[in-house]
Amino acid sequence: MNQFEKIIKDYSYINFINDDKWVEDGLDLLSDKEYKKAAKKFKELIASQPFHHTGYIGLSFVYYEINEKEKAVLFMKKALELARNFLKDNSISMIFIEEIEVYLQCMINNETIYPWERLC
């Protein structure tokens, strides 16, 4: 079982939710340096919407902040893969895909990032 499947299994009690509120809560916790709570929020979001990129991006930011760079890159790559699937029906902007690519490159290069505010 990979890390993505483990999250979905561990949080299987979660049903589909409105991700906007969970993203806001997760980012607030992240900015308050409440890393465990932020990680839990984003993992719940992933379990709720395993084929949507948002939870993976948020969790990637958490891992990056706590210096778990390999996990951060892994989850950002997963987010990018999932986001690209939304291009098939034009339900995501190419600009957003490019932003994810920039975040990923910043993580790989160990640069400072600013989650969902501005790029590195």
Biopython code that builds the backbone (N, CA, C, O; Angstrom):
import numpy as np
from Bio.PDB.StructureBuilder import StructureBuilder

atoms = [
    (1, "MET", "N", (0.853, -1.177, 0.000)),
    (1, "MET", "CA", (0.000, 0.000, 0.000)),
    (1, "MET", "C", (0.901, 1.243, 0.000)),
    (1, "MET", "O", (1.791, 1.374, 0.841)),
    (2, "ASN", "N", (0.660, 2.149, -0.950)),
    (2, "ASN", "CA", (1.478, 3.357, -0.995)),
    (2, "ASN", "C", (0.925, 4.420, -0.040)),
    (2, "ASN", "O", (-0.120, 4.222, 0.580)),
    (3, "GLN", "N", (1.634, 5.545, 0.071)),
    (3, "GLN", "CA", (1.242, 6.589, 1.019)),
    (3, "GLN", "C", (-0.124, 7.169, 0.710)),
    (3, "GLN", "O", (-0.868, 7.514, 1.628)),
    (4, "PHE", "N", (-0.465, 7.283, -0.560)),
    (4, "PHE", "CA", (-1.753, 7.845, -0.949)),
    (4, "PHE", "C", (-2.890, 6.911, -0.519)),
    (4, "PHE", "O", (-3.894, 7.352, 0.041)),
    (5, "GLU", "N", (-2.713, 5.626, -0.789)),
    (5, "GLU", "CA", (-3.724, 4.642, -0.414)),
    (5, "GLU", "C", (-3.885, 4.554, 1.097)),
    (5, "GLU", "O", (-4.991, 4.367, 1.602)),
    (6, "LYS", "N", (-2.764, 4.691, 1.820)),
    (6, "LYS", "CA", (-2.802, 4.634, 3.285)),
    (6, "LYS", "C", (-3.641, 5.777, 3.849)),
    (6, "LYS", "O", (-4.431, 5.569, 4.770)),
    (7, "ILE", "N", (-3.477, 6.968, 3.312)),
    (7, "ILE", "CA", (-4.280, 8.111, 3.784)),
    (7, "ILE", "C", (-5.759, 7.830, 3.563)),
    (7, "ILE", "O", (-6.574, 8.036, 4.462)),
    (8, "ILE", "N", (-6.104, 7.369, 2.389)),
    (8, "ILE", "CA", (-7.510, 7.100, 2.079)),
    (8, "ILE", "C", (-8.066, 6.027, 3.014)),
    (8, "ILE", "O", (-9.209, 6.125, 3.461)),
    (9, "LYS", "N", (-7.268, 5.012, 3.310)),
    (9, "LYS", "CA", (-7.702, 3.958, 4.224)),
    (9, "LYS", "C", (-7.830, 4.496, 5.646)),
    (9, "LYS", "O", (-8.831, 4.241, 6.315)),
    (10, "ASP", "N", (-6.819, 5.242, 6.117)),
    (10, "ASP", "CA", (-6.821, 5.741, 7.492)),
    (10, "ASP", "C", (-7.954, 6.726, 7.765)),
    (10, "ASP", "O", (-8.414, 6.853, 8.900)),
    (11, "TYR", "N", (-8.396, 7.413, 6.734)),
    (11, "TYR", "CA", (-9.455, 8.419, 6.890)),
    (11, "TYR", "C", (-10.717, 8.001, 6.142)),
    (11, "TYR", "O", (-11.440, 8.849, 5.620)),
    (12, "SER", "N", (-10.980, 6.714, 6.088)),
    (12, "SER", "CA", (-12.115, 6.199, 5.308)),
    (12, "SER", "C", (-13.466, 6.627, 5.867)),
    (12, "SER", "O", (-14.484, 6.496, 5.186)),
    (13, "TYR", "N", (-13.492, 7.132, 7.084)),
    (13, "TYR", "CA", (-14.741, 7.602, 7.685)),
    (13, "TYR", "C", (-15.191, 8.945, 7.094)),
    (13, "TYR", "O", (-16.314, 9.383, 7.344)),
    (14, "ILE", "N", (-14.339, 9.584, 6.330)),
    (14, "ILE", "CA", (-14.641, 10.896, 5.759)),
    (14, "ILE", "C", (-15.514, 10.732, 4.525)),
    (14, "ILE", "O", (-15.276, 9.860, 3.690)),
    (15, "ASN", "N", (-16.517, 11.572, 4.423)),
    (15, "ASN", "CA", (-17.359, 11.623, 3.227)),
    (15, "ASN", "C", (-16.973, 12.848, 2.416)),
    (15, "ASN", "O", (-16.177, 13.670, 2.870)),
    (16, "PHE", "N", (-17.523, 12.974, 1.240)),
    (16, "PHE", "CA", (-17.262, 14.126, 0.394)),
    (16, "PHE", "C", (-17.599, 15.405, 1.145)),
    (16, "PHE", "O", (-18.644, 15.500, 1.788)),
    (17, "ILE", "N", (-16.715, 16.382, 1.061)),
    (17, "ILE", "CA", (-16.929, 17.648, 1.753)),
    (17, "ILE", "C", (-16.647, 18.809, 0.805)),
    (17, "ILE", "O", (-16.109, 18.620, -0.286)),
    (18, "ASN", "N", (-17.015, 20.002, 1.235)),
    (18, "ASN", "CA", (-16.706, 21.226, 0.506)),
    (18, "ASN", "C", (-15.245, 21.550, 0.764)),
    (18, "ASN", "O", (-14.877, 21.909, 1.883)),
    (19, "ASP", "N", (-14.418, 21.429, -0.246)),
    (19, "ASP", "CA", (-12.977, 21.576, -0.026)),
    (19, "ASP", "C", (-12.541, 23.001, 0.268)),
    (19, "ASP", "O", (-11.487, 23.196, 0.872)),
    (20, "ASP", "N", (-13.314, 24.007, -0.137)),
    (20, "ASP", "CA", (-12.891, 25.387, 0.105)),
    (20, "ASP", "C", (-12.690, 25.663, 1.591)),
    (20, "ASP", "O", (-11.678, 26.247, 1.980)),
    (21, "LYS", "N", (-13.628, 25.256, 2.412)),
    (21, "LYS", "CA", (-13.521, 25.482, 3.863)),
    (21, "LYS", "C", (-12.350, 24.694, 4.436)),
    (21, "LYS", "O", (-11.602, 25.207, 5.268)),
    (22, "TRP", "N", (-12.189, 23.457, 3.998)),
    (22, "TRP", "CA", (-11.106, 22.633, 4.524)),
    (22, "TRP", "C", (-9.751, 23.181, 4.098)),
    (22, "TRP", "O", (-8.791, 23.136, 4.868)),
    (23, "VAL", "N", (-9.670, 23.693, 2.891)),
    (23, "VAL", "CA", (-8.419, 24.287, 2.420)),
    (23, "VAL", "C", (-8.096, 25.521, 3.255)),
    (23, "VAL", "O", (-6.963, 25.686, 3.708)),
    (24, "GLU", "N", (-9.087, 26.388, 3.461)),
    (24, "GLU", "CA", (-8.875, 27.586, 4.280)),
    (24, "GLU", "C", (-8.419, 27.209, 5.677)),
    (24, "GLU", "O", (-7.455, 27.774, 6.194)),
    (25, "ASP", "N", (-9.112, 26.248, 6.296)),
    (25, "ASP", "CA", (-8.741, 25.805, 7.645)),
    (25, "ASP", "C", (-7.327, 25.238, 7.658)),
    (25, "ASP", "O", (-6.541, 25.543, 8.555)),
    (26, "GLY", "N", (-7.004, 24.415, 6.666)),
    (26, "GLY", "CA", (-5.668, 23.820, 6.590)),
    (26, "GLY", "C", (-4.585, 24.868, 6.429)),
    (26, "GLY", "O", (-3.539, 24.791, 7.073)),
    (27, "LEU", "N", (-4.831, 25.850, 5.570)),
    (27, "LEU", "CA", (-3.839, 26.910, 5.364)),
    (27, "LEU", "C", (-3.693, 27.786, 6.597)),
    (27, "LEU", "O", (-2.590, 28.227, 6.919)),
    (28, "ASP", "N", (-4.811, 28.044, 7.296)),
    (28, "ASP", "CA", (-4.730, 28.798, 8.553)),
    (28, "ASP", "C", (-3.876, 28.053, 9.571)),
    (28, "ASP", "O", (-3.023, 28.648, 10.230)),
    (29, "LEU", "N", (-4.107, 26.754, 9.695)),
    (29, "LEU", "CA", (-3.310, 25.941, 10.619)),
    (29, "LEU", "C", (-1.847, 25.926, 10.199)),
    (29, "LEU", "O", (-0.954, 25.986, 11.044)),
    (30, "LEU", "N", (-1.604, 25.847, 8.912)),
    (30, "LEU", "CA", (-0.229, 25.864, 8.398)),
    (30, "LEU", "C", (0.455, 27.178, 8.742)),
    (30, "LEU", "O", (1.602, 27.182, 9.188)),
    (31, "SER", "N", (-0.239, 28.296, 8.537)),
    (31, "SER", "CA", (0.383, 29.596, 8.830)),
    (31, "SER", "C", (0.584, 29.794, 10.333)),
    (31, "SER", "O", (1.466, 30.544, 10.751)),
    (32, "ASP", "N", (-0.237, 29.119, 11.144)),
    (32, "ASP", "CA", (-0.063, 29.167, 12.603)),
    (32, "ASP", "C", (0.954, 28.138, 13.088)),
    (32, "ASP", "O", (1.154, 27.976, 14.292)),
    (33, "LYS", "N", (1.587, 27.450, 12.159)),
    (33, "LYS", "CA", (2.581, 26.414, 12.455)),
    (33, "LYS", "C", (2.004, 25.242, 13.260)),
    (33, "LYS", "O", (2.708, 24.590, 14.031)),
    (34, "GLU", "N", (0.734, 25.000, 13.063)),
    (34, "GLU", "CA", (0.047, 23.848, 13.659)),
    (34, "GLU", "C", (0.118, 22.708, 12.640)),
    (34, "GLU", "O", (-0.887, 22.317, 12.045)),
    (35, "TYR", "N", (1.324, 22.191, 12.457)),
    (35, "TYR", "CA", (1.589, 21.279, 11.357)),
    (35, "TYR", "C", (0.812, 19.963, 11.436)),
    (35, "TYR", "O", (0.311, 19.482, 10.419)),
    (36, "LYS", "N", (0.709, 19.380, 12.623)),
    (36, "LYS", "CA", (-0.025, 18.114, 12.745)),
    (36, "LYS", "C", (-1.496, 18.299, 12.416)),
    (36, "LYS", "O", (-2.099, 17.468, 11.736)),
    (37, "LYS", "N", (-2.073, 19.398, 12.904)),
    (37, "LYS", "CA", (-3.488, 19.666, 12.629)),
    (37, "LYS", "C", (-3.697, 19.985, 11.152)),
    (37, "LYS", "O", (-4.685, 19.559, 10.555)),
    (38, "ALA", "N", (-2.779, 20.724, 10.571)),
    (38, "ALA", "CA", (-2.885, 21.048, 9.141)),
    (38, "ALA", "C", (-2.777, 19.774, 8.312)),
    (38, "ALA", "O", (-3.547, 19.576, 7.372)),
    (39, "ALA", "N", (-1.826, 18.913, 8.655)),
    (39, "ALA", "CA", (-1.659, 17.651, 7.927)),
    (39, "ALA", "C", (-2.930, 16.822, 8.016)),
    (39, "ALA", "O", (-3.370, 16.250, 7.019)),
    (40, "LYS", "N", (-3.519, 16.753, 9.194)),
    (40, "LYS", "CA", (-4.758, 15.980, 9.363)),
    (40, "LYS", "C", (-5.864, 16.560, 8.483)),
    (40, "LYS", "O", (-6.599, 15.810, 7.841)),
    (41, "LYS", "N", (-5.985, 17.865, 8.448)),
    (41, "LYS", "CA", (-7.024, 18.509, 7.648)),
    (41, "LYS", "C", (-6.852, 18.159, 6.163)),
    (41, "LYS", "O", (-7.820, 17.818, 5.483)),
    (42, "PHE", "N", (-5.616, 18.247, 5.671)),
    (42, "PHE", "CA", (-5.381, 17.946, 4.260)),
    (42, "PHE", "C", (-5.517, 16.445, 3.959)),
    (42, "PHE", "O", (-5.942, 16.067, 2.867)),
    (43, "LYS", "N", (-5.158, 15.602, 4.916)),
    (43, "LYS", "CA", (-5.352, 14.162, 4.722)),
    (43, "LYS", "C", (-6.839, 13.832, 4.655)),
    (43, "LYS", "O", (-7.254, 12.991, 3.858)),
    (44, "GLU", "N", (-7.638, 14.486, 5.482)),
    (44, "GLU", "CA", (-9.082, 14.289, 5.420)),
    (44, "GLU", "C", (-9.631, 14.741, 4.067)),
    (44, "GLU", "O", (-10.527, 14.113, 3.503)),
    (45, "LEU", "N", (-9.082, 15.830, 3.563)),
    (45, "LEU", "CA", (-9.502, 16.318, 2.251)),
    (45, "LEU", "C", (-9.128, 15.313, 1.151)),
    (45, "LEU", "O", (-9.916, 15.058, 0.241)),
    (46, "ILE", "N", (-7.939, 14.759, 1.246)),
    (46, "ILE", "CA", (-7.513, 13.735, 0.283)),
    (46, "ILE", "C", (-8.448, 12.526, 0.349)),
    (46, "ILE", "O", (-8.865, 12.003, -0.685)),
    (47, "ALA", "N", (-8.771, 12.089, 1.553)),
    (47, "ALA", "CA", (-9.661, 10.934, 1.703)),
    (47, "ALA", "C", (-11.042, 11.232, 1.146)),
    (47, "ALA", "O", (-11.694, 10.357, 0.577)),
    (48, "SER", "N", (-11.483, 12.467, 1.312)),
    (48, "SER", "CA", (-12.788, 12.878, 0.823)),
    (48, "SER", "C", (-12.831, 12.972, -0.700)),
    (48, "SER", "O", (-13.825, 12.608, -1.329)),
    (49, "GLN", "N", (-11.737, 13.466, -1.283)),
    (49, "GLN", "CA", (-11.671, 13.681, -2.728)),
    (49, "GLN", "C", (-10.334, 13.176, -3.268)),
    (49, "GLN", "O", (-9.477, 13.970, -3.657)),
    (50, "PRO", "N", (-10.159, 11.860, -3.292)),
    (50, "PRO", "CA", (-8.848, 11.299, -3.655)),
    (50, "PRO", "C", (-8.409, 11.565, -5.091)),
    (50, "PRO", "O", (-7.233, 11.397, -5.414)),
    (51, "PHE", "N", (-9.329, 11.974, -5.953)),
    (51, "PHE", "CA", (-8.966, 12.230, -7.343)),
    (51, "PHE", "C", (-8.885, 13.719, -7.657)),
    (51, "PHE", "O", (-8.838, 14.121, -8.820)),
    (52, "HIS", "N", (-8.868, 14.537, -6.593)),
    (52, "HIS", "CA", (-8.739, 15.984, -6.756)),
    (52, "HIS", "C", (-7.386, 16.411, -6.179)),
    (52, "HIS", "O", (-6.925, 15.849, -5.186)),
    (53, "HIS", "N", (-6.778, 17.372, -6.785)),
    (53, "HIS", "CA", (-5.405, 17.783, -6.467)),
    (53, "HIS", "C", (-5.249, 18.627, -5.202)),
    (53, "HIS", "O", (-4.161, 18.651, -4.628)),
    (54, "THR", "N", (-6.288, 19.313, -4.750)),
    (54, "THR", "CA", (-6.149, 20.325, -3.699)),
    (54, "THR", "C", (-5.574, 19.783, -2.397)),
    (54, "THR", "O", (-4.659, 20.387, -1.837)),
    (55, "GLY", "N", (-6.078, 18.673, -1.906)),
    (55, "GLY", "CA", (-5.575, 18.111, -0.651)),
    (55, "GLY", "C", (-4.111, 17.720, -0.735)),
    (55, "GLY", "O", (-3.358, 17.879, 0.226)),
    (56, "TYR", "N", (-3.713, 17.210, -1.888)),
    (56, "TYR", "CA", (-2.321, 16.804, -2.088)),
    (56, "TYR", "C", (-1.392, 18.026, -2.083)),
    (56, "TYR", "O", (-0.282, 17.970, -1.554)),
    (57, "ILE", "N", (-1.858, 19.115, -2.672)),
    (57, "ILE", "CA", (-1.058, 20.342, -2.658)),
    (57, "ILE", "C", (-0.893, 20.823, -1.223)),
    (57, "ILE", "O", (0.218, 21.135, -0.793)),
    (58, "GLY", "N", (-1.985, 20.884, -0.487)),
    (58, "GLY", "CA", (-1.924, 21.345, 0.899)),
    (58, "GLY", "C", (-1.002, 20.491, 1.755)),
    (58, "GLY", "O", (-0.192, 21.017, 2.518)),
    (59, "LEU", "N", (-1.124, 19.178, 1.629)),
    (59, "LEU", "CA", (-0.266, 18.286, 2.410)),
    (59, "LEU", "C", (1.188, 18.431, 1.982)),
    (59, "LEU", "O", (2.095, 18.336, 2.809)),
    (60, "SER", "N", (1.406, 18.657, 0.710)),
    (60, "SER", "CA", (2.758, 18.903, 0.222)),
    (60, "SER", "C", (3.370, 20.128, 0.909)),
    (60, "SER", "O", (4.531, 20.108, 1.319)),
    (61, "PHE", "N", (2.576, 21.189, 1.026)),
    (61, "PHE", "CA", (3.058, 22.394, 1.715)),
    (61, "PHE", "C", (3.423, 22.091, 3.169)),
    (61, "PHE", "O", (4.433, 22.583, 3.672)),
    (62, "VAL", "N", (2.610, 21.291, 3.837)),
    (62, "VAL", "CA", (2.895, 20.924, 5.234)),
    (62, "VAL", "C", (4.229, 20.188, 5.301)),
    (62, "VAL", "O", (5.093, 20.536, 6.105)),
    (63, "TYR", "N", (4.396, 19.171, 4.458)),
    (63, "TYR", "CA", (5.638, 18.403, 4.477)),
    (63, "TYR", "C", (6.840, 19.296, 4.163)),
    (63, "TYR", "O", (7.911, 19.127, 4.745)),
    (64, "TYR", "N", (6.662, 20.226, 3.262)),
    (64, "TYR", "CA", (7.763, 21.129, 2.928)),
    (64, "TYR", "C", (8.139, 21.991, 4.131)),
    (64, "TYR", "O", (9.320, 22.199, 4.410)),
    (65, "GLU", "N", (7.141, 22.481, 4.831)),
    (65, "GLU", "CA", (7.393, 23.333, 6.009)),
    (65, "GLU", "C", (8.090, 22.582, 7.133)),
    (65, "GLU", "O", (8.879, 23.172, 7.871)),
    (66, "ILE", "N", (7.810, 21.287, 7.274)),
    (66, "ILE", "CA", (8.437, 20.523, 8.360)),
    (66, "ILE", "C", (9.693, 19.798, 7.882)),
    (66, "ILE", "O", (10.206, 18.893, 8.540)),
    (67, "ASN", "N", (10.165, 20.224, 6.725)),
    (67, "ASN", "CA", (11.441, 19.757, 6.186)),
    (67, "ASN", "C", (11.430, 18.275, 5.780)),
    (67, "ASN", "O", (12.457, 17.598, 5.832)),
    (68, "GLU", "N", (10.270, 17.795, 5.381)),
    (68, "GLU", "CA", (10.182, 16.451, 4.804)),
    (68, "GLU", "C", (10.057, 16.626, 3.297)),
    (68, "GLU", "O", (9.003, 16.398, 2.703)),
    (69, "LYS", "N", (11.166, 17.037, 2.707)),
    (69, "LYS", "CA", (11.185, 17.445, 1.293)),
    (69, "LYS", "C", (10.782, 16.330, 0.332)),
    (69, "LYS", "O", (10.068, 16.574, -0.640)),
    (70, "GLU", "N", (11.236, 15.113, 0.601)),
    (70, "GLU", "CA", (10.893, 14.012, -0.309)),
    (70, "GLU", "C", (9.395, 13.786, -0.356)),
    (70, "GLU", "O", (8.828, 13.594, -1.432)),
    (71, "LYS", "N", (8.744, 13.808, 0.809)),
    (71, "LYS", "CA", (7.293, 13.651, 0.845)),
    (71, "LYS", "C", (6.612, 14.844, 0.176)),
    (71, "LYS", "O", (5.618, 14.683, -0.532)),
    (72, "ALA", "N", (7.146, 16.027, 0.404)),
    (72, "ALA", "CA", (6.573, 17.231, -0.211)),
    (72, "ALA", "C", (6.582, 17.105, -1.728)),
    (72, "ALA", "O", (5.577, 17.373, -2.386)),
    (73, "VAL", "N", (7.706, 16.701, -2.272)),
    (73, "VAL", "CA", (7.829, 16.539, -3.729)),
    (73, "VAL", "C", (6.902, 15.432, -4.216)),
    (73, "VAL", "O", (6.234, 15.595, -5.237)),
    (74, "LEU", "N", (6.850, 14.319, -3.510)),
    (74, "LEU", "CA", (5.991, 13.202, -3.884)),
    (74, "LEU", "C", (4.524, 13.644, -3.974)),
    (74, "LEU", "O", (3.835, 13.328, -4.944)),
    (75, "PHE", "N", (4.055, 14.376, -2.960)),
    (75, "PHE", "CA", (2.655, 14.790, -2.946)),
    (75, "PHE", "C", (2.380, 15.898, -3.964)),
    (75, "PHE", "O", (1.281, 15.965, -4.514)),
    (76, "MET", "N", (3.353, 16.760, -4.220)),
    (76, "MET", "CA", (3.144, 17.782, -5.246)),
    (76, "MET", "C", (3.113, 17.143, -6.629)),
    (76, "MET", "O", (2.351, 17.578, -7.493)),
    (77, "LYS", "N", (3.929, 16.117, -6.849)),
    (77, "LYS", "CA", (3.883, 15.397, -8.122)),
    (77, "LYS", "C", (2.524, 14.729, -8.313)),
    (77, "LYS", "O", (1.970, 14.740, -9.413)),
    (78, "LYS", "N", (1.994, 14.153, -7.247)),
    (78, "LYS", "CA", (0.672, 13.523, -7.320)),
    (78, "LYS", "C", (-0.383, 14.585, -7.633)),
    (78, "LYS", "O", (-1.273, 14.353, -8.451)),
    (79, "ALA", "N", (-0.285, 15.743, -6.988)),
    (79, "ALA", "CA", (-1.228, 16.831, -7.250)),
    (79, "ALA", "C", (-1.182, 17.243, -8.720)),
    (79, "ALA", "O", (-2.219, 17.456, -9.347)),
    (80, "LEU", "N", (0.012, 17.350, -9.254)),
    (80, "LEU", "CA", (0.170, 17.736, -10.658)),
    (80, "LEU", "C", (-0.434, 16.687, -11.585)),
    (80, "LEU", "O", (-1.111, 17.027, -12.555)),
    (81, "GLU", "N", (-0.191, 15.425, -11.288)),
    (81, "GLU", "CA", (-0.766, 14.338, -12.088)),
    (81, "GLU", "C", (-2.296, 14.416, -12.083)),
    (81, "GLU", "O", (-2.933, 14.309, -13.132)),
    (82, "LEU", "N", (-2.873, 14.601, -10.905)),
    (82, "LEU", "CA", (-4.332, 14.669, -10.800)),
    (82, "LEU", "C", (-4.890, 15.916, -11.474)),
    (82, "LEU", "O", (-5.918, 15.856, -12.149)),
    (83, "ALA", "N", (-4.213, 17.040, -11.290)),
    (83, "ALA", "CA", (-4.677, 18.292, -11.890)),
    (83, "ALA", "C", (-4.672, 18.194, -13.413)),
    (83, "ALA", "O", (-5.584, 18.695, -14.071)),
    (84, "ARG", "N", (-3.660, 17.559, -13.967)),
    (84, "ARG", "CA", (-3.591, 17.408, -15.430)),
    (84, "ARG", "C", (-4.781, 16.625, -15.978)),
    (84, "ARG", "O", (-5.179, 16.826, -17.126)),
    (85, "ASN", "N", (-5.350, 15.734, -15.165)),
    (85, "ASN", "CA", (-6.532, 14.992, -15.605)),
    (85, "ASN", "C", (-7.710, 15.924, -15.868)),
    (85, "ASN", "O", (-8.569, 15.620, -16.696)),
    (86, "PHE", "N", (-7.753, 17.051, -15.172)),
    (86, "PHE", "CA", (-8.849, 18.000, -15.346)),
    (86, "PHE", "C", (-8.718, 18.810, -16.636)),
    (86, "PHE", "O", (-9.659, 19.488, -17.047)),
    (87, "LEU", "N", (-7.553, 18.736, -17.268)),
    (87, "LEU", "CA", (-7.386, 19.413, -18.554)),
    (87, "LEU", "C", (-8.221, 18.749, -19.650)),
    (87, "LEU", "O", (-8.619, 19.396, -20.619)),
    (88, "LYS", "N", (-8.475, 17.474, -19.487)),
    (88, "LYS", "CA", (-9.200, 16.710, -20.516)),
    (88, "LYS", "C", (-10.564, 17.305, -20.816)),
    (88, "LYS", "O", (-11.020, 17.290, -21.959)),
    (89, "ASP", "N", (-11.216, 17.833, -19.777)),
    (89, "ASP", "CA", (-12.539, 18.423, -20.000)),
    (89, "ASP", "C", (-12.532, 19.937, -19.757)),
    (89, "ASP", "O", (-13.577, 20.555, -19.550)),
    (90, "ASN", "N", (-11.342, 20.509, -19.788)),
    (90, "ASN", "CA", (-11.178, 21.961, -19.608)),
    (90, "ASN", "C", (-11.754, 22.474, -18.291)),
    (90, "ASN", "O", (-12.234, 23.606, -18.231)),
    (91, "SER", "N", (-11.715, 21.662, -17.240)),
    (91, "SER", "CA", (-12.247, 22.107, -15.956)),
    (91, "SER", "C", (-11.161, 22.702, -15.053)),
    (91, "SER", "O", (-11.396, 22.966, -13.874)),
    (92, "ILE", "N", (-9.968, 22.907, -15.625)),
    (92, "ILE", "CA", (-8.892, 23.574, -14.902)),
    (92, "ILE", "C", (-8.114, 24.421, -15.901)),
    (92, "ILE", "O", (-8.004, 24.080, -17.079)),
    (93, "SER", "N", (-7.593, 25.501, -15.420)),
    (93, "SER", "CA", (-6.814, 26.402, -16.266)),
    (93, "SER", "C", (-5.371, 25.913, -16.371)),
    (93, "SER", "O", (-4.794, 25.412, -15.407)),
    (94, "MET", "N", (-4.810, 26.072, -17.557)),
    (94, "MET", "CA", (-3.397, 25.722, -17.748)),
    (94, "MET", "C", (-2.516, 26.583, -16.844)),
    (94, "MET", "O", (-1.436, 26.153, -16.439)),
    (95, "ILE", "N", (-2.961, 27.770, -16.534)),
    (95, "ILE", "CA", (-2.202, 28.653, -15.630)),
    (95, "ILE", "C", (-2.042, 27.995, -14.263)),
    (95, "ILE", "O", (-0.976, 28.075, -13.654)),
    (96, "PHE", "N", (-3.100, 27.345, -13.783)),
    (96, "PHE", "CA", (-3.013, 26.665, -12.492)),
    (96, "PHE", "C", (-2.053, 25.484, -12.560)),
    (96, "PHE", "O", (-1.294, 25.244, -11.621)),
    (97, "ILE", "N", (-2.082, 24.753, -13.657)),
    (97, "ILE", "CA", (-1.133, 23.644, -13.850)),
    (97, "ILE", "C", (0.295, 24.183, -13.788)),
    (97, "ILE", "O", (1.162, 23.593, -13.144)),
    (98, "GLU", "N", (0.526, 25.289, -14.452)),
    (98, "GLU", "CA", (1.864, 25.901, -14.447)),
    (98, "GLU", "C", (2.268, 26.345, -13.049)),
    (98, "GLU", "O", (3.442, 26.251, -12.691)),
    (99, "GLU", "N", (1.318, 26.828, -12.253)),
    (99, "GLU", "CA", (1.628, 27.206, -10.870)),
    (99, "GLU", "C", (2.064, 25.991, -10.058)),
    (99, "GLU", "O", (3.018, 26.068, -9.284)),
    (100, "ILE", "N", (1.373, 24.881, -10.233)),
    (100, "ILE", "CA", (1.763, 23.655, -9.539)),
    (100, "ILE", "C", (3.167, 23.234, -9.969)),
    (100, "ILE", "O", (3.977, 22.818, -9.141)),
    (101, "GLU", "N", (3.449, 23.341, -11.259)),
    (101, "GLU", "CA", (4.784, 22.993, -11.767)),
    (101, "GLU", "C", (5.859, 23.888, -11.133)),
    (101, "GLU", "O", (6.951, 23.419, -10.812)),
    (102, "VAL", "N", (5.548, 25.153, -10.958)),
    (102, "VAL", "CA", (6.513, 26.074, -10.337)),
    (102, "VAL", "C", (6.726, 25.695, -8.873)),
    (102, "VAL", "O", (7.863, 25.653, -8.403)),
    (103, "TYR", "N", (5.631, 25.416, -8.147)),
    (103, "TYR", "CA", (5.782, 24.964, -6.751)),
    (103, "TYR", "C", (6.658, 23.719, -6.683)),
    (103, "TYR", "O", (7.548, 23.627, -5.837)),
    (104, "LEU", "N", (6.410, 22.778, -7.559)),
    (104, "LEU", "CA", (7.188, 21.543, -7.576)),
    (104, "LEU", "C", (8.661, 21.850, -7.823)),
    (104, "LEU", "O", (9.527, 21.320, -7.127)),
    (105, "GLN", "N", (8.949, 22.684, -8.790)),
    (105, "GLN", "CA", (10.335, 23.023, -9.090)),
    (105, "GLN", "C", (10.992, 23.754, -7.913)),
    (105, "GLN", "O", (12.161, 23.519, -7.608)),
    (106, "CYS", "N", (10.245, 24.629, -7.262)),
    (106, "CYS", "CA", (10.775, 25.332, -6.089)),
    (106, "CYS", "C", (11.124, 24.343, -4.979)),
    (106, "CYS", "O", (12.142, 24.492, -4.304)),
    (107, "MET", "N", (10.275, 23.336, -4.797)),
    (107, "MET", "CA", (10.544, 22.321, -3.777)),
    (107, "MET", "C", (11.786, 21.513, -4.142)),
    (107, "MET", "O", (12.638, 21.251, -3.292)),
    (108, "ILE", "N", (11.881, 21.128, -5.383)),
    (108, "ILE", "CA", (13.045, 20.363, -5.830)),
    (108, "ILE", "C", (14.326, 21.174, -5.633)),
    (108, "ILE", "O", (15.366, 20.628, -5.265)),
    (109, "ASN", "N", (14.239, 22.491, -5.884)),
    (109, "ASN", "CA", (15.398, 23.377, -5.749)),
    (109, "ASN", "C", (15.582, 23.906, -4.330)),
    (109, "ASN", "O", (16.484, 24.702, -4.070)),
    (110, "ASN", "N", (14.719, 23.458, -3.410)),
    (110, "ASN", "CA", (14.805, 23.858, -2.008)),
    (110, "ASN", "C", (14.684, 25.372, -1.824)),
    (110, "ASN", "O", (15.403, 25.967, -1.021)),
    (111, "GLU", "N", (13.780, 25.982, -2.567)),
    (111, "GLU", "CA", (13.550, 27.420, -2.482)),
    (111, "GLU", "C", (12.399, 27.713, -1.531)),
    (111, "GLU", "O", (11.597, 26.829, -1.230)),
    (112, "THR", "N", (12.317, 28.934, -1.065)),
    (112, "THR", "CA", (11.210, 29.364, -0.219)),
    (112, "THR", "C", (9.934, 29.406, -1.051)),
    (112, "THR", "O", (9.928, 29.902, -2.177)),
    (113, "ILE", "N", (8.860, 28.882, -0.484)),
    (113, "ILE", "CA", (7.573, 28.953, -1.163)),
    (113, "ILE", "C", (6.574, 29.695, -0.290)),
    (113, "ILE", "O", (6.737, 29.797, 0.926)),
    (114, "TYR", "N", (5.542, 30.208, -0.935)),
    (114, "TYR", "CA", (4.484, 30.943, -0.267)),
    (114, "TYR", "C", (3.166, 30.297, -0.645)),
    (114, "TYR", "O", (2.574, 30.652, -1.664)),
    (115, "PRO", "N", (2.694, 29.351, 0.163)),
    (115, "PRO", "CA", (1.505, 28.581, -0.213)),
    (115, "PRO", "C", (0.303, 29.437, -0.603)),
    (115, "PRO", "O", (-0.209, 30.219, 0.197)),
    (116, "TRP", "N", (-0.121, 29.275, -1.817)),
    (116, "TRP", "CA", (-1.310, 29.861, -2.405)),
    (116, "TRP", "C", (-1.392, 31.376, -2.262)),
    (116, "TRP", "O", (-2.475, 31.948, -2.386)),
    (117, "GLU", "N", (-0.288, 32.020, -2.010)),
    (117, "GLU", "CA", (-0.280, 33.476, -1.962)),
    (117, "GLU", "C", (0.454, 34.007, -3.195)),
    (117, "GLU", "O", (-0.100, 34.757, -3.999)),
    (118, "ARG", "N", (1.679, 33.606, -3.311)),
    (118, "ARG", "CA", (2.471, 33.936, -4.497)),
    (118, "ARG", "C", (3.494, 32.816, -4.649)),
    (118, "ARG", "O", (3.733, 32.039, -3.725)),
    (119, "LEU", "N", (4.062, 32.755, -5.778)),
    (119, "LEU", "CA", (4.991, 31.650, -6.026)),
    (119, "LEU", "C", (6.355, 31.953, -5.428)),
    (119, "LEU", "O", (6.574, 33.039, -4.890)),
    (120, "CYS", "N", (7.267, 31.000, -5.520)),
    (120, "CYS", "CA", (8.593, 31.155, -4.932)),
    (120, "CYS", "C", (9.403, 32.230, -5.626)),
    (120, "CYS", "O", (10.546, 32.483, -5.247)),
]
sb = StructureBuilder()
sb.init_structure("model")
sb.init_model(0)
sb.init_chain("A")
sb.init_seg("    ")
for serial, (resi, resn, name, xyz) in enumerate(atoms, 1):
    if name == "N":
        sb.init_residue(resn, " ", resi, " ")
    sb.init_atom(name, np.array(xyz, "f"), 0.0, 1.0, " ", f" {name:<3s}", serial, name[0])
structure = sb.get_structure()
